[in-house]
Amino acid sequence: MAKKWYIVHTHTGFEDKVKASLEERIKTGNLEDSFGEILVPTEQVVEMVKGVRKTSARKFFPGYLLVNMEMDESTWHLVQGTPRVTGFVGINLSQTGGDRDIYKKIPSLSEDEARKIIGRIEDGASKPKPKIIFEEGDAVRVVDGPFANFQGVVEEVFPEKGRVKVMVSIFGRSTPVELEYIQVSKG
């Protein structure tokens, strides 16, 4: 039987603990051959904290894991019985009426869907995204660089570059300044 990707719902904030617990249960149950990767969908984000550029991980699907596995009764029970797992996405256990073959009805992700999510995880690791996204008209404060502490309004956004054009008032004149996302904060 081929492994497929499934989405597992967990308690939000416990994704990493559930992943570790699941990996331990797989090892203990000698089911390594039935499981592939277990992924917490995260991406790297960049922000300025006290004048220092900081990169951190942000979960883009909080409360969910991607599990590559062969679906059968034993693997389904192993995942379903893991603490803080609430179930597989795509099936409602309360509406199954005690069906013993419920695991056969759980939908897997298509290869295309799985590739998109995994690609986003890999892209997020190689090219960190800004933590805050800006829009034209946003009031901002410059937090880094020669214009630190100046107030302004976003005039243009360049998402592919991670930059914004901000109109700041210098000596009473409105002046356009192009800055990186992490050099400005909202408000």
TORTIVEX-806067 format. One record per residue (C-alpha): residue number from 1; x, y, z. Coordinates in nm, 4 decimals. Example, Ala and Ser with C-alpha at 12.3 -4.5 7.8 and 13.67 -1.06 7.14 Angstrom:
<recs>
+-----+----------+----------+----------+
: num :        X :        Y :        Z :
+-----+----------+----------+----------+
:   1 :   1.2300 :  -0.4500 :   0.7800 :
:   2 :   1.3670 :  -0.1060 :   0.7140 :
+-----+----------+----------+----------+
</recs>
This chain:
<recs>
+-----+----------+----------+----------+
: num :        X :        Y :        Z :
+-----+----------+----------+----------+
:   1 :   0.0000 :   0.0000 :   0.0000 :
:   2 :   0.1335 :   0.3443 :  -0.0922 :
:   3 :   0.1757 :   0.6221 :   0.1592 :
:   4 :  -0.0487 :   0.9251 :   0.1204 :
:   5 :  -0.0652 :   1.2628 :   0.2909 :
:   6 :  -0.3359 :   1.3195 :   0.5526 :
:   7 :  -0.4205 :   1.6254 :   0.7600 :
:   8 :  -0.4492 :   1.5622 :   1.1327 :
:   9 :  -0.6256 :   1.8111 :   1.3598 :
:  10 :  -0.4601 :   1.8763 :   1.6977 :
:  11 :  -0.5097 :   2.1088 :   1.9898 :
:  12 :  -0.3731 :   2.4467 :   1.8823 :
:  13 :  -0.0347 :   2.5210 :   2.0351 :
:  14 :   0.0512 :   2.1530 :   2.0823 :
:  15 :   0.1511 :   2.0714 :   1.7229 :
:  16 :   0.5191 :   2.0080 :   1.8050 :
:  17 :   0.4326 :   1.7992 :   2.1130 :
:  18 :   0.1825 :   1.5930 :   1.9125 :
:  19 :   0.4445 :   1.5398 :   1.6396 :
:  20 :   0.7017 :   1.4185 :   1.8965 :
:  21 :   0.4428 :   1.1991 :   2.0679 :
:  22 :   0.3305 :   1.0516 :   1.7369 :
:  23 :   0.6911 :   0.9768 :   1.6346 :
:  24 :   0.7496 :   0.8032 :   1.9686 :
:  25 :   0.4292 :   0.5957 :   1.9345 :
:  26 :   0.5288 :   0.4936 :   1.5800 :
:  27 :   0.8698 :   0.3787 :   1.7046 :
:  28 :   0.7196 :   0.1949 :   2.0038 :
:  29 :   0.4584 :   0.0271 :   1.7833 :
:  30 :   0.7234 :  -0.0762 :   1.5271 :
:  31 :   0.5278 :   0.0972 :   1.2503 :
:  32 :   0.8104 :   0.2996 :   1.0935 :
:  33 :   0.7481 :   0.1321 :   0.7555 :
:  34 :   0.3864 :   0.2547 :   0.7525 :
:  35 :   0.4756 :   0.6197 :   0.8150 :
:  36 :   0.6778 :   0.8786 :   0.6268 :
:  37 :   0.7281 :   1.2407 :   0.7247 :
:  38 :   0.5247 :   1.4223 :   0.9857 :
:  39 :   0.5245 :   1.7971 :   0.9248 :
:  40 :   0.4141 :   2.0985 :   1.1255 :
:  41 :   0.3322 :   2.3553 :   0.8524 :
:  42 :   0.5549 :   2.6511 :   0.9451 :
:  43 :   0.7310 :   2.9334 :   0.7672 :
:  44 :   1.0088 :   3.1649 :   0.8776 :
:  45 :   0.9138 :   3.5277 :   0.9464 :
:  46 :   1.1372 :   3.8305 :   1.0029 :
:  47 :   1.0670 :   4.1247 :   1.2318 :
:  48 :   1.2563 :   4.3983 :   1.4130 :
:  49 :   1.2673 :   4.3566 :   1.7913 :
:  50 :   1.4418 :   4.6347 :   1.9862 :
:  51 :   1.6399 :   4.7318 :   1.6771 :
:  52 :   1.7575 :   4.3765 :   1.6063 :
:  53 :   1.6437 :   4.1688 :   1.3090 :
:  54 :   1.4801 :   3.8529 :   1.4485 :
:  55 :   1.3718 :   3.5437 :   1.2541 :
:  56 :   1.1151 :   3.3094 :   1.4047 :
:  57 :   0.8872 :   3.0273 :   1.2941 :
:  58 :   0.5159 :   3.0899 :   1.2426 :
:  59 :   0.2633 :   2.8125 :   1.1960 :
:  60 :   0.0536 :   2.8920 :   0.8903 :
:  61 :  -0.2026 :   2.6185 :   0.9709 :
:  62 :  -0.2193 :   2.6312 :   1.3526 :
:  63 :  -0.3742 :   2.3179 :   1.4981 :
:  64 :  -0.2846 :   2.0899 :   1.2065 :
:  65 :  -0.0141 :   1.8398 :   1.1084 :
:  66 :   0.0593 :   1.6752 :   0.7744 :
:  67 :   0.1202 :   1.3037 :   0.8117 :
:  68 :   0.2509 :   1.0825 :   0.5320 :
:  69 :   0.1250 :   0.7319 :   0.6044 :
:  70 :  -0.0315 :   0.4114 :   0.4834 :
:  71 :  -0.3888 :   0.4250 :   0.6092 :
:  72 :  -0.5095 :   0.1042 :   0.7717 :
:  73 :  -0.6834 :   0.0163 :   1.0954 :
:  74 :  -0.3669 :  -0.0002 :   1.3074 :
:  75 :  -0.2156 :   0.3260 :   1.1771 :
:  76 :  -0.5511 :   0.5038 :   1.2078 :
:  77 :  -0.5834 :   0.3910 :   1.5718 :
:  78 :  -0.2248 :   0.4928 :   1.6478 :
:  79 :  -0.2798 :   0.8482 :   1.5198 :
:  80 :  -0.6348 :   0.8782 :   1.6553 :
:  81 :  -0.5197 :   0.7580 :   2.0004 :
:  82 :  -0.2343 :   1.0085 :   2.0287 :
:  83 :  -0.2919 :   1.2613 :   2.3091 :
:  84 :  -0.4168 :   1.6010 :   2.1861 :
:  85 :  -0.5152 :   1.4661 :   1.8419 :
:  86 :  -0.8790 :   1.5498 :   1.7751 :
:  87 :  -0.9030 :   1.3559 :   1.4497 :
:  88 :  -0.8396 :   1.3494 :   1.0777 :
:  89 :  -0.9650 :   1.6322 :   0.8602 :
:  90 :  -1.2485 :   1.5324 :   0.6299 :
:  91 :  -1.4442 :   1.2943 :   0.8528 :
:  92 :  -1.6728 :   1.3504 :   1.1501 :
:  93 :  -1.6543 :   1.0547 :   1.3889 :
:  94 :  -1.9840 :   1.1444 :   1.5569 :
:  95 :  -2.1679 :   1.0857 :   1.2270 :
:  96 :  -2.0194 :   0.7447 :   1.1480 :
:  97 :  -2.2471 :   0.5364 :   1.3660 :
:  98 :  -1.9646 :   0.3150 :   1.4937 :
:  99 :  -1.8467 :   0.2088 :   1.1463 :
: 100 :  -1.5446 :  -0.0200 :   1.2012 :
: 101 :  -1.3963 :   0.0626 :   0.8601 :
: 102 :  -1.4058 :   0.4389 :   0.9149 :
: 103 :  -1.0375 :   0.4688 :   0.8279 :
: 104 :  -1.1215 :   0.3719 :   0.4667 :
: 105 :  -1.3354 :   0.6842 :   0.4293 :
: 106 :  -1.0736 :   0.9394 :   0.5369 :
: 107 :  -0.9753 :   1.1551 :   0.2401 :
: 108 :  -0.6065 :   1.2045 :   0.1651 :
: 109 :  -0.4533 :   1.5131 :   0.0071 :
: 110 :  -0.3931 :   1.5031 :  -0.3658 :
: 111 :  -0.0274 :   1.5061 :  -0.4692 :
: 112 :  -0.0759 :   1.8619 :  -0.5985 :
: 113 :  -0.2234 :   1.9852 :  -0.2673 :
: 114 :   0.0517 :   1.8168 :  -0.0664 :
: 115 :   0.3212 :   1.9599 :  -0.2959 :
: 116 :   0.1815 :   2.3139 :  -0.2529 :
: 117 :   0.1901 :   2.2930 :   0.1273 :
: 118 :   0.5336 :   2.1290 :   0.1389 :
: 119 :   0.6608 :   2.3880 :  -0.1116 :
: 120 :   0.5348 :   2.6674 :   0.1125 :
: 121 :   0.7195 :   2.5124 :   0.4094 :
: 122 :   1.0421 :   2.4859 :   0.2060 :
: 123 :   1.0067 :   2.8391 :   0.0613 :
: 124 :   0.9444 :   2.9775 :   0.4099 :
: 125 :   1.2678 :   2.8188 :   0.5329 :
: 126 :   1.4809 :   2.9588 :   0.2492 :
: 127 :   1.3155 :   3.3029 :   0.2133 :
: 128 :   1.1783 :   3.4338 :   0.5440 :
: 129 :   0.8661 :   3.6477 :   0.5062 :
: 130 :   0.7931 :   3.9677 :   0.6943 :
: 131 :   0.5791 :   3.9116 :   1.0005 :
: 132 :   0.3546 :   4.2064 :   0.9145 :
: 133 :   0.2084 :   4.2730 :   0.5703 :
: 134 :   0.1489 :   4.6347 :   0.4723 :
: 135 :  -0.1131 :   4.7966 :   0.2522 :
: 136 :  -0.1308 :   5.1362 :   0.0832 :
: 137 :  -0.2636 :   5.4001 :   0.3235 :
: 138 :  -0.1352 :   5.2271 :   0.6420 :
: 139 :  -0.0008 :   5.4682 :   0.9036 :
: 140 :   0.3473 :   5.3504 :   1.0037 :
: 141 :   0.6398 :   5.4431 :   1.2245 :
: 142 :   0.9979 :   5.3931 :   1.1076 :
: 143 :   1.1789 :   5.1752 :   1.3647 :
: 144 :   1.5208 :   5.1306 :   1.2034 :
: 145 :   1.7660 :   5.3232 :   0.9887 :
: 146 :   1.8310 :   5.6954 :   0.9419 :
: 147 :   1.4589 :   5.7792 :   0.9571 :
: 148 :   1.3952 :   5.5957 :   1.2869 :
: 149 :   1.1049 :   5.7440 :   1.4885 :
: 150 :   0.9579 :   5.9267 :   1.1877 :
: 151 :   0.5848 :   5.8768 :   1.1222 :
: 152 :   0.4516 :   5.8224 :   0.7725 :
: 153 :   0.1935 :   5.6705 :   0.5421 :
: 154 :   0.2535 :   5.3761 :   0.3082 :
: 155 :   0.2216 :   5.5014 :  -0.0482 :
: 156 :   0.3303 :   5.1862 :  -0.2355 :
: 157 :   0.3982 :   4.8225 :  -0.1447 :
: 158 :   0.6553 :   4.6028 :  -0.3213 :
: 159 :   0.5832 :   4.2521 :  -0.1806 :
: 160 :   0.8277 :   4.0765 :  -0.4147 :
: 161 :   1.1093 :   4.2950 :  -0.2731 :
: 162 :   0.9777 :   4.3063 :   0.0852 :
: 163 :   0.9840 :   4.6873 :   0.0695 :
: 164 :   0.7431 :   4.9798 :   0.1053 :
: 165 :   0.7485 :   5.3405 :  -0.0121 :
: 166 :   0.6571 :   5.5596 :   0.2849 :
: 167 :   0.5770 :   5.9308 :   0.2722 :
: 168 :   0.7481 :   6.0884 :   0.5737 :
: 169 :   0.7466 :   6.4536 :   0.6740 :
: 170 :   1.1000 :   6.5940 :   0.6761 :
: 171 :   1.1278 :   6.9625 :   0.7684 :
: 172 :   0.7560 :   7.0029 :   0.6953 :
: 173 :   0.7812 :   6.8522 :   0.3459 :
: 174 :   0.6362 :   6.5163 :   0.2464 :
: 175 :   0.9217 :   6.2993 :   0.1169 :
: 176 :   0.9054 :   5.9439 :  -0.0262 :
: 177 :   1.1403 :   5.6956 :   0.1415 :
: 178 :   1.1765 :   5.3319 :   0.0358 :
: 179 :   1.2274 :   5.0980 :   0.3317 :
: 180 :   1.2353 :   4.7262 :   0.4065 :
: 181 :   0.9239 :   4.5817 :   0.5749 :
: 182 :   1.1193 :   4.5191 :   0.8931 :
: 183 :   1.2223 :   4.8850 :   0.9164 :
: 184 :   0.8631 :   4.9992 :   0.9773 :
: 185 :   0.5829 :   4.9057 :   1.2156 :
: 186 :   0.2126 :   4.9779 :   1.1951 :
: 187 :   0.0741 :   5.2619 :   1.3992 :
+-----+----------+----------+----------+
</recs>
